[in-house]
């Protein structure tokens, strides 16, 4: 995935959030801050990006965002349930009106038959109670998977904003 696509989606998210008055909190596990960086690379990000979390370890997911250990034991850190818990945790710990959370397996190791390399769960939640989750299996090397996850996360934010 080209960097320009990620930049274009980041620009669209900033514009849409500025128009609607939304503030974003971002939670990025396998993307490691790539979404936040793509947004803050652009002028005007301070009016939109409220904060970002990079809870790479399971301990950080619990300590920073309140994800119950039992939830990760039951479903795994890379799951729809944990992605949603991360997004809800970000809203609870910020002044944001909308949160995007991502958790995945970027590879090249760490995958299994049930959860292959490239598996990513995304969740967007809003203070009005809107929750949207998606499951994707992206292909390519680690960099390509991370870029694809970041770009799709931004696209999911746009989808939620358009539903308003």
Backbone as CSV, one residue per row, in Angstrom:
resi,resn,N_x,N_y,N_z,CA_x,CA_y,CA_z,C_x,C_y,C_z
1,UNK,0.845,-1.177,0.000,0.000,0.000,0.000,0.885,1.233,0.000
2,UNK,0.578,2.119,-0.864,1.381,3.331,-0.989,1.122,4.287,0.164
3,UNK,2.174,4.979,0.550,2.050,5.969,1.620,1.060,7.055,1.239
4,UNK,0.961,7.366,-0.051,0.068,8.441,-0.476,-1.400,8.116,-0.201
5,UNK,-1.788,6.835,-0.275,-3.163,6.446,0.036,-3.448,6.674,1.516
6,UNK,-2.502,6.307,2.357,-2.649,6.533,3.790,-2.765,8.030,4.076
7,UNK,-1.937,8.823,3.431,-1.987,10.275,3.617,-3.316,10.852,3.134
8,UNK,-3.798,10.367,2.010,-5.073,10.856,1.466,-6.218,10.529,2.415
9,UNK,-6.221,9.325,2.963,-7.282,8.963,3.913,-7.167,9.770,5.198
10,UNK,-5.959,10.004,5.651,-5.766,10.825,6.851,-6.298,12.232,6.615
11,UNK,-6.022,12.778,5.465,-6.507,14.121,5.119,-8.041,14.155,5.120
12,UNK,-8.661,13.119,4.548,-10.127,13.056,4.517,-10.708,12.954,5.921
13,UNK,-10.069,12.176,6.786,-10.546,12.049,8.170,-10.443,13.388,8.888
14,UNK,-9.308,14.066,8.748,-9.160,15.376,9.397,-10.236,16.347,8.927
15,UNK,-10.467,16.392,7.634,-11.482,17.306,7.096,-12.868,16.963,7.621
16,UNK,-13.212,15.682,7.617,-14.540,15.258,8.083,-14.717,15.539,9.571
17,UNK,-13.683,15.300,10.352,-13.766,15.557,11.794,-13.856,17.049,12.086
18,UNK,-13.125,17.842,11.354,-13.209,19.302,11.547,-14.620,19.807,11.241
19,UNK,-15.199,19.300,10.159,-16.564,19.719,9.783,-17.587,19.327,10.846
20,UNK,-17.427,18.133,11.405,-18.425,17.621,12.351,-18.103,17.938,13.809
21,UNK,-16.902,18.463,14.062,-16.512,18.777,15.432,-16.070,17.578,16.249
22,UNK,-15.788,16.473,15.593,-15.354,15.256,16.294,-13.904,15.368,16.734
23,UNK,-13.604,14.762,17.872,-12.227,14.615,18.368,-11.931,13.124,18.427
24,UNK,-10.745,12.736,18.004,-10.367,11.326,17.895,-9.413,10.880,18.987
25,UNK,-9.657,9.666,19.474,-8.673,8.929,20.262,-8.317,7.704,19.430
26,UNK,-7.042,7.371,19.399,-6.557,6.270,18.576,-5.866,5.243,19.452
27,UNK,-6.180,3.973,19.209,-5.540,2.871,19.917,-4.943,1.964,18.859
28,UNK,-3.621,1.833,18.876,-2.943,1.068,17.834,-1.987,0.064,18.452
29,UNK,-2.294,-1.201,18.282,-1.410,-2.250,18.775,-0.394,-2.597,17.685
30,UNK,-0.815,-3.327,16.668,0.169,-3.749,15.659,0.595,-2.623,14.722
31,UNK,-0.206,-1.589,14.572,0.207,-0.477,13.711,1.147,0.475,14.440
32,UNK,1.252,0.366,15.740,2.271,1.077,16.508,2.293,2.588,16.371
33,UNK,1.148,3.208,16.150,1.105,4.663,16.041,1.086,5.186,14.618
34,UNK,1.010,4.290,13.651,1.029,4.698,12.243,-0.166,5.583,11.883
35,UNK,-1.343,5.255,12.402,-2.530,6.069,12.122,-2.357,7.461,12.716
36,UNK,-1.944,7.504,13.973,-1.747,8.790,14.647,-0.691,9.621,13.916
37,UNK,0.384,8.986,13.503,1.436,9.700,12.777,0.919,10.241,11.452
38,UNK,0.107,9.451,10.757,-0.410,9.912,9.463,-1.321,11.123,9.634
39,UNK,-2.040,11.179,10.739,-2.901,12.333,11.012,-2.092,13.538,11.470
40,UNK,-1.164,13.316,12.389,-0.410,14.443,12.947,0.664,14.964,11.998
41,UNK,0.914,14.259,10.910,1.783,14.787,9.854,1.130,15.968,9.137
42,UNK,-0.182,16.092,9.281,-0.941,17.100,8.541,-1.267,18.308,9.412
43,UNK,-1.217,19.471,8.810,-1.589,20.698,9.520,-3.047,20.620,9.944
44,UNK,-3.334,21.098,11.127,-4.699,21.096,11.637,-5.050,19.892,12.472
45,UNK,-4.112,18.973,12.640,-4.393,17.758,13.403,-4.729,18.048,14.862
46,UNK,-4.176,19.116,15.405,-4.406,19.401,16.828,-5.870,19.698,17.130
47,UNK,-6.640,20.086,16.138,-8.065,20.327,16.341,-8.872,19.034,16.343
48,UNK,-8.250,17.935,15.930,-8.968,16.673,15.761,-8.412,15.558,16.642
49,UNK,-7.103,15.365,16.647,-6.497,14.257,17.390,-6.416,14.632,18.863
50,UNK,-7.169,13.906,19.686,-7.195,14.187,21.116,-6.051,13.463,21.827
51,UNK,-5.844,12.206,21.479,-4.723,11.442,22.028,-4.595,10.105,21.317
52,UNK,-3.444,9.463,21.543,-3.199,8.146,20.981,-2.583,7.227,22.014
53,UNK,-2.922,5.958,21.908,-2.378,4.915,22.775,-1.714,3.870,21.884
54,UNK,-0.590,3.335,22.336,0.056,2.228,21.632,0.279,1.107,22.649
55,UNK,-0.791,0.373,22.968,-0.687,-0.711,23.947,-0.222,-2.000,23.268
56,UNK,1.068,-2.097,23.046,1.612,-3.222,22.287,1.516,-4.532,23.068
57,UNK,1.776,-4.477,24.358,1.703,-5.694,25.182,0.299,-5.870,25.754
58,UNK,-0.001,-7.093,26.158,-1.286,-7.352,26.805,-1.395,-6.583,28.112
59,UNK,-0.285,-6.470,28.825,-0.289,-5.721,30.082,-0.678,-4.267,29.837
60,UNK,-0.161,-3.679,28.780,-0.500,-2.289,28.461,-1.979,-2.147,28.118
61,UNK,-2.534,-3.135,27.437,-3.962,-3.085,27.105,-4.796,-3.014,28.381
62,UNK,-4.379,-3.760,29.391,-5.085,-3.754,30.674,-4.790,-2.484,31.460
63,UNK,-3.512,-2.145,31.598,-3.123,-0.998,32.427,-3.577,0.336,31.837
64,UNK,-3.400,0.536,30.546,-3.729,1.827,29.932,-5.208,1.987,29.611
65,UNK,-5.853,0.892,29.219,-7.204,1.012,28.668,-8.252,0.163,29.375
66,UNK,-7.852,-0.546,30.422,-8.818,-1.280,31.224,-9.386,-2.534,30.593
67,UNK,-8.700,-3.100,29.607,-9.190,-4.338,28.999,-9.032,-5.462,30.020
68,UNK,-10.117,-6.141,30.365,-10.017,-7.218,31.350,-9.120,-8.358,30.861
69,UNK,-8.265,-8.823,31.739,-7.395,-9.960,31.416,-8.248,-11.144,30.967
70,UNK,-9.372,-11.344,31.639,-10.258,-12.472,31.328,-10.765,-12.412,29.881
71,UNK,-10.979,-11.213,29.380,-11.432,-11.055,27.999,-10.347,-11.518,27.029
72,UNK,-9.099,-11.159,27.334,-7.995,-11.579,26.463,-7.745,-13.075,26.571
73,UNK,-7.925,-13.641,27.756,-7.764,-15.089,27.924,-8.851,-15.824,27.136
74,UNK,-10.070,-15.330,27.214,-11.196,-15.992,26.551,-11.152,-15.870,25.031
75,UNK,-10.744,-14.711,24.517,-10.845,-14.462,23.079,-9.514,-14.201,22.387
76,UNK,-8.477,-13.926,23.156,-7.182,-13.567,22.597,-7.075,-12.066,22.425
77,UNK,-5.848,-11.561,22.477,-5.623,-10.120,22.331,-6.008,-9.633,20.943
78,UNK,-5.928,-10.514,19.964,-6.335,-10.176,18.599,-7.722,-10.780,18.383
79,UNK,-8.741,-9.985,18.700,-10.127,-10.436,18.598,-11.048,-9.233,18.480
80,UNK,-12.237,-9.486,18.000,-13.240,-8.428,17.898,-13.559,-7.856,19.277
81,UNK,-13.679,-8.747,20.257,-14.037,-8.319,21.605,-12.991,-7.387,22.198
82,UNK,-11.726,-7.712,22.004,-10.657,-6.870,22.553,-10.563,-5.556,21.779
83,UNK,-10.740,-5.593,20.472,-10.723,-4.341,19.700,-11.795,-3.386,20.209
84,UNK,-12.992,-3.899,20.451,-14.069,-3.052,20.954,-13.759,-2.551,22.362
85,UNK,-13.214,-3.418,23.211,-12.847,-2.999,24.572,-11.773,-1.916,24.543
86,UNK,-10.837,-2.018,23.617,-9.803,-0.987,23.475,-10.424,0.355,23.085
87,UNK,-11.341,0.325,22.136,-11.993,1.568,21.704,-12.808,2.182,22.838
88,UNK,-13.547,1.356,23.549,-14.344,1.858,24.677,-13.443,2.401,25.781
89,UNK,-12.328,1.722,26.020,-11.372,2.190,27.020,-10.777,3.537,26.660
90,UNK,-10.532,3.748,25.381,-9.987,5.035,24.933,-10.995,6.157,25.152
91,UNK,-12.258,5.892,24.857,-13.281,6.917,25.097,-13.395,7.238,26.581
92,UNK,-13.326,6.207,27.410,-13.466,6.407,28.858,-12.297,7.186,29.450
93,UNK,-11.151,7.157,28.782,-9.938,7.781,29.313,-9.516,9.013,28.519
94,UNK,-10.454,9.611,27.819,-10.117,10.770,26.991,-11.304,11.717,26.905
95,UNK,-11.069,12.817,26.236,-12.138,13.770,25.931,-12.630,13.590,24.494
96,UNK,-12.164,12.544,23.836,-12.543,12.291,22.446,-14.028,11.962,22.336
97,UNK,-14.567,12.200,21.158,-15.955,11.843,20.874,-16.045,10.569,20.047
98,UNK,-14.922,10.142,19.494,-14.871,8.972,18.634,-13.520,8.302,18.830
99,UNK,-13.521,6.965,18.902,-12.263,6.230,19.068,-12.140,5.152,18.001
100,UNK,-10.932,5.018,17.482,-10.567,3.938,16.568,-9.565,3.062,17.289
101,UNK,-9.820,1.758,17.307,-8.873,0.813,17.902,-8.521,-0.259,16.881
102,UNK,-7.277,-0.715,16.963,-6.746,-1.739,16.054,-5.937,-2.726,16.865
103,UNK,-6.113,-4.002,16.574,-5.281,-5.048,17.148,-5.095,-6.119,16.081
104,UNK,-3.870,-6.584,15.915,-3.634,-7.527,14.835,-2.305,-8.247,14.940
105,UNK,-2.048,-9.059,13.934,-0.812,-9.837,13.830,-0.122,-9.407,12.537
106,UNK,0.913,-8.593,12.670,1.593,-8.042,11.493,2.653,-8.979,10.925
107,UNK,3.067,-9.972,11.713,4.037,-10.942,11.228,5.472,-10.467,11.324
108,UNK,6.394,-11.198,10.811,6.191,-12.396,10.001,5.848,-13.645,10.811
109,UNK,6.034,-13.595,12.135,5.662,-14.738,12.967,4.477,-14.343,13.835
110,UNK,4.015,-15.293,14.649,2.939,-15.015,15.584,1.573,-15.478,15.120
111,UNK,1.463,-15.904,13.874,0.176,-16.355,13.368,-0.065,-17.829,13.638
112,UNK,-1.296,-18.240,13.443,-1.689,-19.643,13.573,-2.751,-19.918,12.512
113,UNK,-3.212,-21.154,12.446,-4.253,-21.475,11.477,-5.528,-20.677,11.771
114,UNK,-5.866,-20.564,13.043,-7.077,-19.833,13.434,-6.894,-18.321,13.333
115,UNK,-5.683,-17.867,13.604,-5.385,-16.427,13.573,-4.101,-16.217,12.776
116,UNK,-4.240,-16.119,11.456,-3.055,-16.031,10.593,-2.387,-14.660,10.648
117,UNK,-1.137,-14.638,10.211,-0.451,-13.359,10.017,-1.300,-12.532,9.059
118,UNK,-1.473,-11.277,9.382,-2.303,-10.384,8.579,-3.687,-10.163,9.161
119,UNK,-4.061,-10.969,10.178,-5.365,-10.805,10.820,-5.390,-9.504,11.614
120,UNK,-6.396,-8.694,11.369,-6.550,-7.411,12.058,-8.021,-7.211,12.400
121,UNK,-8.260,-6.778,13.617,-9.598,-6.354,14.027,-9.570,-4.855,14.246
122,UNK,-10.588,-4.190,13.740,-10.748,-2.749,13.901,-12.065,-2.491,14.613
123,UNK,-12.080,-1.471,15.443,-13.322,-1.055,16.098,-13.366,0.461,16.136
124,UNK,-14.531,0.995,15.851,-14.782,2.426,16.013,-15.991,2.550,16.920
125,UNK,-15.869,3.400,17.910,-16.980,3.646,18.816,-17.118,5.140,19.055
126,UNK,-18.357,5.535,19.300,-18.664,6.950,19.547,-19.371,7.078,20.887
127,UNK,-19.366,8.271,21.406,-20.048,8.524,22.676,-21.555,8.344,22.575
128,UNK,-22.099,8.399,21.359,-23.544,8.194,21.202,-23.933,6.720,21.245
129,UNK,-22.952,5.835,21.458,-23.226,4.406,21.557,-22.996,3.628,20.278
130,UNK,-22.646,4.289,19.200,-22.346,3.608,17.941,-21.089,2.759,18.109
131,UNK,-21.168,1.498,17.693,-20.014,0.596,17.702,-19.973,-0.122,16.359
132,UNK,-18.836,-0.083,15.701,-18.648,-0.803,14.444,-17.337,-1.567,14.546
133,UNK,-17.370,-2.846,14.188,-16.142,-3.649,14.185,-15.982,-4.310,12.819
134,UNK,-14.738,-4.575,12.478,-14.421,-5.273,11.234,-13.274,-6.242,11.469
135,UNK,-13.298,-7.327,10.699,-12.215,-8.312,10.692,-11.630,-8.330,9.285
136,UNK,-10.309,-8.295,9.211,-9.620,-8.343,7.921,-8.430,-9.282,8.019
137,UNK,-8.080,-9.884,6.898,-6.814,-10.601,6.784,-6.082,-9.958,5.607
138,UNK,-5.089,-9.144,5.939,-4.300,-8.445,4.930,-3.104,-9.304,4.535
139,UNK,-2.600,-9.096,3.338,-1.462,-9.869,2.851,-0.261,-8.956,2.635
140,UNK,0.883,-9.595,2.492,2.117,-8.851,2.262,3.060,-8.997,3.431
141,UNK,4.114,-8.201,3.399,5.069,-8.233,4.503,4.536,-7.388,5.662
142,UNK,5.308,-7.351,6.727,4.899,-6.640,7.937,4.513,-5.183,7.651
143,UNK,5.330,-4.507,6.878,5.072,-3.104,6.557,3.766,-2.946,5.783
144,UNK,3.540,-3.816,4.809,2.323,-3.748,3.994,1.080,-4.019,4.838
145,UNK,1.165,-4.984,5.734,0.030,-5.310,6.604,-0.293,-4.128,7.513
146,UNK,0.725,-3.530,8.090,0.504,-2.386,8.985,-0.101,-1.203,8.228
147,UNK,0.396,-0.929,7.045,-0.144,0.180,6.241,-1.597,-0.093,5.835
148,UNK,-1.872,-1.327,5.430,-3.239,-1.680,5.034,-4.194,-1.542,6.218
149,UNK,-3.766,-1.985,7.391,-4.606,-1.872,8.587,-4.855,-0.408,8.939
150,UNK,-3.825,0.407,8.863,-3.965,1.834,9.174,-4.917,2.510,8.192
151,UNK,-4.748,2.228,6.906,-5.604,2.841,5.887,-7.055,2.399,6.049
152,UNK,-7.268,1.120,6.320,-8.646,0.633,6.498,-9.262,1.219,7.769
153,UNK,-8.458,1.385,8.812,-8.965,2.013,10.031,-9.457,3.423,9.771
154,UNK,-8.691,4.187,9.022,-9.113,5.547,8.671,-10.380,5.525,7.820
155,UNK,-10.465,4.575,6.918,-11.666,4.451,6.085,-12.882,4.101,6.944
156,UNK,-12.690,3.268,7.955,-13.790,2.912,8.854,-14.264,4.136,9.643
157,UNK,-13.342,4.971,10.064,-13.723,6.226,10.730,-14.593,7.062,9.791
158,UNK,-14.189,7.179,8.539,-14.982,7.941,7.561,-16.375,7.344,7.387
159,UNK,-16.458,6.033,7.342,-17.751,5.359,7.207,-18.667,5.709,8.371
160,UNK,-18.134,5.672,9.574,-18.929,5.998,10.761,-19.351,7.467,10.737
161,UNK,-18.455,8.344,10.346,-18.790,9.769,10.278,-19.885,10.045,9.245
162,UNK,-19.867,9.316,8.148,-20.866,9.521,7.097,-22.244,9.030,7.502
163,UNK,-22.311,8.111,8.448,-23.602,7.575,8.908,-24.342,8.550,9.799
164,UNK,-23.677,9.538,10.260,-24.259,10.473,11.226,-25.460,11.194,10.685
